Amino acid sequence: MAPIDIDFPQPDYANDAEWAYLAPILRALVDGLAHIHPAVVSRPVPLRAVLSAALHRAYQAGMHEAYRQLRTSDEAAAELGVRPVTIRKHARTYGIGWRIGRDWLFRPEDMARLRGIVGRPPGPRPARDAAMRDA
């Protein structure tokens, strides 16, 4: 059976990169649904119910992946080789991460910023010292 030709307009809320990723997935889902033979299913299933279930599973998988990438302040400290109090101090000072209750959560891009901050040696910075000498 040939794939169904359905026009998928890009929604207002999806940017070009997101839509380039999502459109082929949606097309594959629609093609898969088109191949369901009525004799195989015990009762008619509305397309809306099938799509709703598929989208819900995709949402759950995406949320699971997002949660898997988050780090707590303790995990961030262990990964960067410093104490958790240092991570929390830098989070407050530089506005990195999200404070939830008494703990902090960090995304991968927050971890990259923390890695750059924690990786610096304490004390005066060479660029700042050179600027002060030139003034």
Secondary structure, 3 states (H helix, E strand, C coil): CCCCCCCCCCCCCCCHHHHHHHHHHHHHHHHHHHCCCCCCCCCCCCHHHHHHHHHHHHHHHHHHHHHHHCEEHHHHHHHHCCCHHHHHHHHHHHCCCEEECCEEEECHHHHHHHHHHHCCCCCCCHHHHHHHHHC
